[in-house]
Every structure is written in C-alpha cells, then in structure tokens.
Amino acid sequence: MHSVNEIQTGKLRVKIYQTRRDMGNAAADEMTTVLKKLLEVKDEVNIVFAAAPSQNEFLEAVVKTECIEWNRVNAFHMDEYIGLDKNAPQGFGNFLKDRIFNKVGFKSVYYINGNADNTEEECDRYADLLKQYPVDIVCMGIGENGHIAFNDPHVAAFNDTKLVKLVELDEKSRVQQVNDGCFDKLNDVPTHALTLTIPALISAKYIFCVVPDKAKAEAVAKTVKGSVDESCPASILKTHDNAILYIEKDSAAAI
C-alpha cells in the first residue's frame, strides 16, 4: 500500500492515494496502529466516529483489523439528526451500529439521542460524557461545504463555548445527503441536528480525516490551500498537532 503523494499544509499531513480502497485501508491501518500504542499506556481509549458513506472503506478495514482489545475502547459518534424515526437507517447512530458498533466488542457505545424531549439537556448530557471520557481519537470526514461533523460554515465557531450544540443545517449539507443516496429527496432530509462542536473535535489527541469523491474536491482544496477560516470549517485541521487528511485522486483533483 503506497501513497501516491504526501504534502504538508500547516501542521496537517495530507496523503493522496490512487483509489478509495487504498485510502480507506491506509487510514484504518494508521488509526489502529495508534490505537494499539495508546492501549499500551492507557487503561481505556475514547474514539469518536463519523457516519457517512465516505467512511465505508475505512470502517470496513477497521473492523477487519486483528489484535485490538476493543473491550477497552469507548465509542462515540459526532452528530445526529433531529426527529428521524429511531430505527431509520439514515440515523448516524444506526449507520455506525451496522458498520462498526455492533461488529466489535466495545467497552461502551454512547449514542446521541436525536429524539430527546429536551435537546438542550441532551447536548449537556453528551457534553458531560465527553468531559468524563476525554477524546483520544477522532475519525472524521469533510462535507462538500467544508463542514466537519455538522459544523456548517454558518454555525461553525472555532472558539465555541459548547462541546455539543443544536444546529440548523445548511442546504448544501442537506443536498449532499440526497446526492450520497441517503435520502430520496431534499424534503426528506431533517433540517436540524445535534453536533459535536469544533473545539470538541480538535480536543482529540489524534485526528484521522478520510475524504473520497470528486464532489469533495473543492472542499479539500479550500482545506489544503486556503486560509484557516470558519468559512471552511475543516481548515482548522491545519492547526492540529496530530491530524492526517487521507484523500484519493478524485477528491484531490483541485490541489
């Protein structure tokens, strides 16, 4: 497995692969290597996972990785729609349950409840969990508008005072969900979500960001070549000490 190219932008390492499969396999190999090293020095490790089709190859490879003591790992996810049926396959918790949470034996899995009666209390509950289990690793993607989690440009705050918050989704984010095949039409996509904030995400010791697809090329270019600015939330990755961006030839087309 060889990267086609590797570049540096700010502190961010960018690794470019020929195919989605190579990209996902490489990211999984490097994330699980770090995980094993952390388990040598910590009793437990806390990981936040992203739920999106862009993560499929990565998650498949993670699940297949051998010799990991998953019973010492606490799992979280980074965002959830408001108001979907609790069993809806588009729910991010359900997506991750199918692809990883039910496939390896985590010590615990903590879900964001998008159907909570009181969204403010749910944000506080999940924020308290993140304080109790400080994040070691974040596995994420980047949206077509440069979002990380559901921190779309109009709600992104690099100095957010909250760890989890309620947001109204940008239409571009909602259209992306249709383009990804998650929903049939725009009106089916929820308008609001709960999301980990940018400070919650970048508090992790390690960030592994996996971004395939030509539809992400513009967002990748802004992340890599643009300034660190909330208009492209993913640009904050350039300030992180241990973040790696994994892309492939299509998502790398504009850099």
Residue frames as qw, qx, qy, qz and C-alpha x, y, z in Angstrom:
[[0.000, 0.891, 0.455, 0.000, 0.00, 0.00, 0.00],
 [0.476, -0.090, 0.050, 0.874, 1.75, 3.16, -1.14],
 [0.133, 0.816, 0.293, -0.480, 0.58, 6.76, -1.05],
 [0.594, 0.655, 0.266, 0.384, 0.69, 8.46, -4.43],
 [0.270, 0.574, -0.141, 0.760, 1.87, 11.66, -2.81],
 [0.494, -0.642, -0.475, 0.343, 2.22, 13.31, 0.56],
 [0.204, 0.595, -0.007, 0.778, 2.18, 17.03, 1.24],
 [0.347, -0.422, -0.559, 0.623, 2.12, 19.26, 4.30],
 [0.033, -0.644, -0.255, -0.721, -0.12, 22.27, 4.83],
 [0.454, -0.690, 0.240, -0.510, 0.35, 24.00, 8.15],
 [0.368, -0.402, 0.800, -0.249, 0.60, 21.15, 10.63],
 [0.844, 0.210, 0.312, -0.383, -1.70, 18.94, 8.56],
 [0.229, -0.284, 0.848, 0.383, -0.27, 15.96, 6.73],
 [0.717, 0.416, 0.042, -0.558, -2.13, 15.17, 3.50],
 [0.366, -0.214, 0.874, 0.237, -1.84, 11.69, 1.99],
 [0.611, 0.437, -0.164, -0.639, -3.09, 11.09, -1.53],
 [0.518, -0.071, 0.850, 0.062, -3.97, 7.60, -2.79],
 [0.098, 0.072, -0.714, -0.690, -5.00, 6.26, -6.15],
 [0.431, -0.345, -0.722, -0.416, -8.24, 4.59, -5.03],
 [0.570, -0.556, 0.062, -0.602, -10.86, 4.84, -2.31],
 [0.948, -0.229, -0.220, 0.004, -9.95, 1.34, -1.16],
 [0.667, 0.221, -0.329, 0.631, -6.26, 2.16, -0.78],
 [0.083, -0.547, 0.178, -0.814, -7.16, 5.36, 1.04],
 [0.743, -0.481, -0.034, -0.463, -9.53, 3.63, 3.46],
 [0.935, -0.095, -0.270, 0.208, -7.14, 0.77, 4.13],
 [0.488, 0.357, -0.320, 0.729, -4.25, 3.13, 4.80],
 [0.294, -0.557, 0.160, -0.760, -6.26, 5.30, 7.17],
 [0.879, -0.378, -0.117, -0.268, -7.53, 2.24, 9.04],
 [0.850, 0.077, -0.326, 0.407, -4.04, 0.80, 9.33],
 [0.295, 0.393, -0.317, 0.811, -2.60, 4.01, 10.72],
 [0.504, -0.535, 0.064, -0.675, -5.50, 4.69, 13.08],
 [0.929, -0.311, -0.161, -0.123, -5.46, 1.19, 14.54],
 [0.701, 0.219, -0.372, 0.568, -1.67, 1.35, 14.93],
 [0.040, -0.473, 0.285, -0.833, -2.09, 4.50, 17.03],
 [0.750, -0.425, -0.079, -0.502, -4.94, 2.85, 18.94],
 [0.918, -0.099, -0.337, 0.182, -2.78, -0.14, 19.85],
 [0.460, 0.301, -0.374, 0.747, 0.00, 2.15, 21.05],
 [0.336, -0.498, 0.146, -0.786, -2.43, 4.12, 23.21],
 [0.879, -0.332, -0.183, -0.288, -3.74, 0.89, 24.73],
 [0.757, 0.118, -0.456, 0.452, -0.18, 0.08, 25.80],
 [0.260, 0.157, -0.390, 0.869, -0.11, 3.14, 28.06],
 [0.418, -0.168, 0.138, -0.882, -3.81, 3.75, 28.89],
 [0.344, 0.110, 0.878, -0.314, -6.44, 1.57, 30.51],
 [0.449, 0.638, 0.620, -0.086, -9.10, 2.83, 28.10],
 [0.189, -0.092, 0.383, 0.900, -9.21, 4.78, 24.84],
 [0.334, 0.643, 0.498, -0.476, -12.05, 7.02, 23.68],
 [0.236, 0.001, 0.631, 0.739, -12.86, 7.31, 19.97],
 [0.436, 0.567, 0.267, -0.646, -15.37, 9.44, 18.05],
 [0.395, 0.125, 0.782, 0.466, -16.55, 8.06, 14.69],
 [0.329, 0.334, -0.152, -0.870, -18.20, 9.80, 11.74],
 [0.542, 0.333, 0.766, -0.088, -21.21, 8.31, 9.96],
 [0.430, 0.692, -0.151, -0.560, -21.23, 8.82, 6.19],
 [0.928, 0.355, 0.109, 0.019, -20.80, 6.78, 3.00],
 [0.356, 0.816, -0.414, 0.189, -17.37, 8.39, 2.67],
 [0.347, -0.595, 0.669, -0.280, -16.28, 6.34, 5.67],
 [0.955, 0.042, 0.017, -0.292, -17.35, 2.94, 4.33],
 [0.791, 0.394, -0.415, 0.214, -13.99, 1.64, 3.16],
 [0.053, 0.556, -0.578, 0.595, -12.27, 2.95, 6.27],
 [0.659, -0.313, 0.397, -0.557, -14.78, 1.35, 8.65],
 [0.964, 0.158, -0.154, -0.149, -14.69, -1.97, 6.77],
 [0.622, 0.449, -0.518, 0.379, -10.94, -2.09, 7.18],
 [0.217, -0.516, 0.532, -0.635, -11.05, -1.09, 10.85],
 [0.856, -0.187, 0.180, -0.447, -13.49, -3.89, 11.67],
 [0.941, 0.245, -0.228, 0.045, -11.18, -6.43, 10.00],
 [0.206, 0.690, -0.568, 0.399, -8.12, -5.33, 11.95],
 [0.838, -0.228, -0.491, 0.076, -6.86, -8.05, 14.25],
 [0.637, -0.136, -0.450, 0.611, -5.44, -7.99, 17.78],
 [0.079, -0.442, 0.101, -0.888, -7.28, -4.94, 19.11],
 [0.180, -0.309, -0.815, 0.456, -8.69, -5.01, 22.64],
 [0.179, -0.474, -0.380, -0.774, -11.96, -3.33, 21.75],
 [0.566, -0.621, -0.542, 0.006, -13.24, -4.13, 25.24],
 [0.468, -0.468, -0.203, 0.722, -11.02, -1.26, 26.43],
 [0.124, 0.112, 0.325, 0.931, -12.39, 1.26, 23.93],
 [0.196, 0.614, 0.565, -0.516, -15.33, 3.64, 24.47],
 [0.268, 0.273, 0.603, 0.700, -17.08, 4.69, 21.25],
 [0.159, 0.628, 0.326, -0.689, -18.92, 7.91, 20.45],
 [0.443, 0.497, 0.533, 0.522, -20.40, 9.43, 17.32],
 [0.295, -0.125, -0.042, 0.946, -20.16, 13.05, 16.32],
 [0.313, 0.094, -0.054, -0.944, -23.61, 14.14, 15.18],
 [0.136, 0.335, 0.932, -0.022, -27.22, 13.07, 14.83],
 [0.162, -0.373, -0.458, -0.790, -30.31, 14.31, 13.03],
 [0.284, 0.096, 0.540, -0.787, -33.24, 15.71, 14.97],
 [0.619, 0.250, 0.201, -0.717, -36.56, 13.97, 14.51],
 [0.495, 0.249, -0.752, -0.357, -35.83, 10.86, 12.46],
 [0.915, -0.252, -0.142, -0.282, -37.54, 7.62, 13.41],
 [0.504, -0.678, 0.534, -0.043, -35.31, 5.89, 15.94],
 [0.790, -0.029, 0.588, 0.171, -34.86, 2.93, 13.57],
 [0.556, 0.816, -0.021, -0.156, -34.28, 4.98, 10.41],
 [0.883, 0.056, 0.114, 0.451, -31.19, 3.69, 8.56],
 [0.354, 0.743, -0.015, 0.568, -30.19, 7.30, 7.84],
 [0.528, -0.839, 0.073, -0.104, -29.70, 7.91, 11.55],
 [0.327, 0.718, -0.581, 0.203, -25.99, 8.27, 12.20],
 [0.482, -0.415, 0.695, -0.334, -26.11, 6.09, 15.29],
 [0.891, 0.192, 0.351, -0.212, -27.84, 3.36, 13.29],
 [0.644, 0.699, -0.311, 0.016, -25.34, 3.75, 10.44],
 [0.084, 0.640, -0.711, 0.279, -22.44, 3.19, 12.83],
 [0.714, -0.203, 0.565, -0.361, -24.26, 0.43, 14.69],
 [0.914, 0.366, 0.111, -0.139, -24.49, -1.52, 11.44],
 [0.647, 0.677, -0.299, 0.183, -20.93, -0.87, 10.29],
 [0.402, 0.432, -0.636, 0.498, -18.87, -0.99, 13.47],
 [0.376, -0.448, 0.446, -0.677, -20.61, -0.53, 16.83],
 [0.890, -0.113, 0.240, -0.371, -22.28, -3.96, 16.68],
 [0.863, 0.409, -0.294, 0.036, -19.35, -5.65, 14.94],
 [0.492, 0.316, -0.606, 0.539, -16.61, -5.25, 17.54],
 [0.586, -0.567, -0.567, 0.117, -16.87, -5.59, 21.29],
 [0.091, 0.615, -0.194, 0.759, -16.51, -2.04, 22.57],
 [0.197, -0.137, -0.726, 0.644, -16.44, -1.49, 26.31],
 [0.179, 0.643, 0.546, -0.506, -19.25, 1.01, 25.79],
 [0.213, 0.359, 0.509, 0.753, -21.02, 2.87, 22.99],
 [0.006, 0.538, 0.426, -0.727, -22.56, 6.26, 23.72],
 [0.240, 0.506, 0.648, 0.516, -25.27, 7.44, 21.34],
 [0.109, 0.101, 0.073, -0.986, -26.58, 10.94, 20.73],
 [0.204, 0.501, 0.829, -0.139, -30.37, 10.88, 21.03],
 [0.023, 0.094, 0.355, 0.930, -31.86, 12.93, 18.21],
 [0.400, -0.513, -0.598, -0.468, -35.37, 12.30, 19.60],
 [0.311, -0.219, -0.622, 0.684, -34.74, 13.61, 23.10],
 [0.083, -0.824, -0.560, -0.003, -37.63, 15.58, 24.56],
 [0.168, -0.963, 0.044, 0.205, -35.24, 18.38, 25.51],
 [0.776, 0.519, -0.105, 0.343, -32.41, 18.97, 23.04],
 [0.002, 0.822, -0.381, 0.424, -30.54, 21.32, 25.39],
 [0.721, -0.491, 0.438, -0.218, -30.48, 18.67, 28.09],
 [0.960, 0.198, 0.148, 0.130, -29.33, 16.08, 25.56],
 [0.481, 0.743, -0.254, 0.390, -26.47, 18.35, 24.48],
 [0.305, -0.730, 0.469, -0.392, -25.47, 18.76, 28.12],
 [0.918, -0.220, 0.307, -0.121, -25.68, 15.03, 28.75],
 [0.889, 0.367, 0.018, 0.273, -23.42, 14.18, 25.83],
 [0.221, 0.810, -0.322, 0.437, -21.02, 17.02, 26.68],
 [0.589, -0.627, 0.423, -0.284, -20.70, 15.63, 30.19],
 [0.973, 0.024, 0.210, 0.089, -19.80, 12.22, 28.73],
 [0.651, 0.634, -0.130, 0.395, -17.09, 13.85, 26.61],
 [0.145, -0.794, 0.411, -0.424, -15.70, 15.51, 29.74],
 [0.818, -0.387, 0.383, -0.185, -15.80, 12.18, 31.58],
 [0.848, 0.060, 0.430, 0.306, -14.12, 10.38, 28.68],
 [0.055, 0.797, -0.267, -0.538, -11.74, 12.88, 27.03],
 [0.848, 0.516, 0.055, -0.109, -11.40, 12.10, 23.33],
 [0.592, -0.436, 0.525, 0.429, -8.20, 10.36, 22.22],
 [0.251, -0.018, 0.727, 0.639, -9.02, 9.77, 18.54],
 [0.516, 0.555, 0.243, -0.606, -11.47, 11.35, 16.11],
 [0.358, 0.085, 0.788, 0.493, -12.23, 9.58, 12.81],
 [0.287, 0.677, 0.299, -0.609, -13.97, 12.08, 10.55],
 [0.515, 0.438, 0.526, 0.517, -14.72, 13.27, 7.05],
 [0.030, -0.328, 0.017, 0.944, -15.29, 16.64, 5.40],
 [0.451, 0.634, 0.586, -0.228, -18.56, 17.80, 3.86],
 [0.514, 0.533, 0.411, 0.532, -18.98, 19.35, 0.44],
 [0.023, -0.932, -0.094, -0.348, -19.22, 22.77, 2.08],
 [0.338, 0.524, -0.542, 0.563, -16.15, 22.13, 4.23],
 [0.644, -0.579, 0.136, -0.482, -18.07, 21.13, 7.34],
 [0.339, 0.193, -0.882, 0.264, -16.69, 18.80, 9.99],
 [0.093, 0.372, 0.827, -0.410, -19.39, 16.93, 11.90],
 [0.165, 0.747, 0.585, 0.270, -22.40, 19.20, 11.29],
 [0.241, -0.689, -0.050, 0.682, -20.46, 22.41, 11.84],
 [0.498, 0.662, 0.408, 0.384, -21.57, 24.02, 8.59],
 [0.401, 0.274, -0.044, 0.873, -19.91, 27.37, 7.78],
 [0.231, -0.627, -0.156, -0.728, -22.80, 29.47, 9.06],
 [0.730, -0.638, -0.062, -0.236, -22.72, 27.83, 12.52],
 [0.836, 0.076, -0.298, 0.455, -19.03, 26.91, 12.77],
 [0.239, -0.924, 0.178, -0.241, -17.17, 28.52, 15.66],
 [0.654, 0.357, -0.556, 0.369, -13.51, 27.76, 16.24],
 [0.085, 0.231, -0.619, 0.746, -13.87, 29.14, 19.79],
 [0.599, -0.429, -0.468, -0.489, -17.28, 27.63, 20.54],
 [0.267, -0.460, 0.582, -0.616, -18.05, 27.62, 24.25],
 [0.865, -0.073, 0.269, -0.417, -20.08, 24.41, 23.94],
 [0.281, -0.314, 0.884, 0.203, -18.97, 20.84, 23.27],
 [0.149, 0.347, 0.889, 0.258, -22.32, 19.76, 21.77],
 [0.211, 0.355, 0.172, -0.895, -24.98, 22.00, 20.26],
 [0.515, 0.582, 0.623, -0.097, -28.17, 22.16, 18.21],
 [0.108, -0.364, 0.399, 0.835, -27.67, 23.45, 14.67],
 [0.663, 0.606, 0.232, -0.373, -29.77, 24.27, 11.63],
 [0.698, -0.032, 0.555, 0.452, -28.33, 22.50, 8.60],
 [0.092, 0.522, -0.382, -0.757, -27.04, 24.35, 5.57],
 [0.806, 0.423, 0.103, -0.401, -29.00, 23.46, 2.42],
 [0.475, 0.606, -0.630, -0.104, -25.76, 22.31, 0.76],
 [0.173, -0.291, 0.897, -0.285, -25.29, 19.78, 3.56],
 [0.661, 0.221, 0.543, -0.468, -28.85, 18.56, 3.12],
 [0.705, 0.585, -0.224, -0.333, -28.47, 18.28, -0.67],
 [0.166, 0.536, -0.827, 0.024, -25.30, 16.27, -0.10],
 [0.470, -0.074, 0.805, -0.355, -27.33, 13.71, 1.85],
 [0.772, 0.472, 0.219, -0.365, -29.55, 13.24, -1.20],
 [0.500, 0.699, -0.489, -0.147, -26.56, 13.06, -3.55],
 [0.094, -0.440, 0.875, -0.180, -24.99, 10.43, -1.28],
 [0.535, -0.095, -0.762, -0.352, -28.12, 8.31, -1.67],
 [0.082, -0.068, -0.797, 0.595, -29.09, 8.56, 1.99],
 [0.341, 0.493, 0.510, -0.617, -32.45, 10.23, 1.24],
 [0.477, 0.484, 0.666, 0.307, -34.69, 10.22, -1.83],
 [0.180, 0.751, 0.274, 0.573, -35.39, 13.95, -1.90],
 [0.203, 0.368, -0.338, 0.842, -34.44, 17.14, -0.09],
 [0.530, -0.481, -0.009, -0.698, -37.70, 17.41, 1.83],
 [0.899, -0.254, -0.355, -0.022, -36.93, 14.08, 3.47],
 [0.591, 0.190, -0.431, 0.655, -33.68, 15.37, 4.99],
 [0.412, -0.749, -0.424, 0.299, -34.05, 16.78, 8.51],
 [0.209, 0.872, 0.019, 0.442, -33.38, 20.49, 8.89],
 [0.301, -0.801, 0.386, -0.343, -31.67, 20.31, 12.30],
 [0.850, 0.062, -0.483, 0.199, -29.13, 18.16, 14.08],
 [0.587, -0.785, 0.190, 0.051, -27.10, 17.82, 17.24],
 [0.756, 0.519, -0.253, 0.309, -23.36, 18.01, 16.67],
 [0.694, -0.439, -0.049, 0.568, -20.08, 17.94, 18.48],
 [0.133, 0.978, -0.037, -0.153, -18.57, 21.39, 18.10],
 [0.632, 0.649, -0.329, 0.266, -15.21, 22.17, 16.56],
 [0.149, -0.675, 0.605, -0.395, -13.44, 22.53, 19.94],
 [0.847, -0.200, 0.417, -0.263, -14.82, 19.11, 20.93],
 [0.917, 0.395, -0.001, 0.060, -13.41, 17.56, 17.76],
 [0.511, 0.676, -0.375, 0.377, -9.99, 19.17, 17.81],
 [0.511, -0.672, 0.434, -0.314, -9.54, 18.35, 21.50],
 [0.998, 0.015, 0.055, 0.022, -8.64, 14.83, 20.36],
 [0.506, -0.603, 0.484, 0.382, -5.01, 13.82, 20.56],
 [0.257, -0.128, 0.774, 0.564, -5.21, 12.31, 17.06],
 [0.581, 0.531, 0.212, -0.579, -7.46, 13.06, 14.08],
 [0.328, -0.029, 0.824, 0.461, -7.81, 10.78, 11.05],
 [0.438, 0.563, 0.162, -0.682, -9.82, 12.50, 8.30],
 [0.404, 0.072, 0.834, 0.369, -10.94, 10.38, 5.33],
 [0.368, 0.646, 0.141, -0.654, -12.34, 12.21, 2.29],
 [0.400, 0.087, 0.764, 0.499, -13.06, 10.49, -1.04],
 [0.340, 0.690, 0.638, 0.032, -15.11, 11.58, -4.07],
 [0.342, 0.303, 0.273, 0.847, -14.85, 14.30, -6.69],
 [0.231, -0.809, -0.403, -0.360, -17.78, 16.14, -5.07],
 [0.598, -0.744, -0.109, 0.278, -15.43, 16.92, -2.17],
 [0.692, 0.254, 0.068, 0.672, -12.61, 18.26, -4.37],
 [0.049, 0.760, 0.046, 0.647, -13.48, 21.93, -3.81],
 [0.635, -0.748, 0.016, -0.194, -13.76, 21.50, -0.03],
 [0.886, -0.197, 0.052, 0.418, -10.46, 19.60, 0.04],
 [0.510, 0.482, 0.057, 0.710, -8.77, 22.36, -1.97],
 [0.219, -0.820, -0.002, -0.528, -10.06, 25.05, 0.39],
 [0.817, -0.575, 0.023, 0.035, -8.91, 23.00, 3.38],
 [0.844, -0.053, 0.119, 0.521, -5.45, 22.42, 1.96],
 [0.473, 0.344, 0.180, 0.791, -4.79, 25.66, 0.07],
 [0.150, -0.801, -0.254, -0.521, -6.99, 28.24, 1.78],
 [0.016, -0.489, 0.488, -0.723, -6.65, 30.20, 4.98],
 [0.240, -0.263, -0.869, 0.344, -7.72, 28.90, 8.38],
 [0.275, -0.059, 0.005, -0.960, -11.19, 30.37, 8.48],
 [0.426, 0.193, 0.746, -0.475, -14.67, 29.39, 9.65],
 [0.616, 0.472, -0.153, -0.611, -15.95, 29.74, 6.08],
 [0.754, 0.243, -0.604, -0.091, -14.19, 26.38, 5.59],
 [0.704, -0.615, 0.217, -0.282, -14.51, 24.70, 8.98],
 [0.980, -0.005, -0.002, 0.200, -12.18, 21.84, 8.01],
 [0.443, 0.720, -0.273, 0.459, -9.33, 24.33, 7.64],
 [0.512, -0.742, 0.312, -0.299, -8.92, 24.18, 11.43],
 [0.986, -0.080, 0.056, 0.133, -7.21, 20.82, 10.90],
 [0.607, 0.598, -0.209, 0.480, -4.12, 22.73, 9.76],
 [0.173, -0.736, 0.379, -0.534, -3.60, 23.89, 13.35],
 [0.898, -0.366, 0.119, -0.215, -3.76, 20.42, 14.94],
 [0.220, -0.685, 0.691, 0.069, -0.56, 18.70, 16.05],
 [0.285, -0.140, 0.943, 0.101, -1.60, 15.19, 15.02],
 [0.660, 0.497, 0.323, -0.462, -4.09, 15.36, 12.15],
 [0.244, -0.170, 0.782, 0.548, -3.83, 13.45, 8.88],
 [0.613, 0.478, 0.091, -0.623, -6.05, 14.01, 5.84],
 [0.430, -0.033, 0.852, 0.296, -6.49, 10.96, 3.57],
 [0.547, 0.586, 0.040, -0.597, -7.73, 11.66, 0.04],
 [0.684, 0.120, 0.649, 0.309, -7.75, 9.89, -3.32],
 [0.333, 0.052, 0.459, 0.822, -7.29, 11.02, -6.89],
 [0.028, -0.670, -0.586, -0.456, -10.85, 12.33, -7.31],
 [0.368, -0.873, -0.296, 0.118, -11.07, 14.29, -4.06],
 [0.526, -0.509, 0.175, 0.659, -7.52, 15.55, -4.67],
 [0.558, 0.539, 0.459, 0.433, -8.32, 16.81, -8.18],
 [0.096, 0.944, 0.154, 0.276, -8.23, 20.52, -7.28],
 [0.476, -0.828, 0.232, 0.182, -4.97, 20.63, -5.34]]
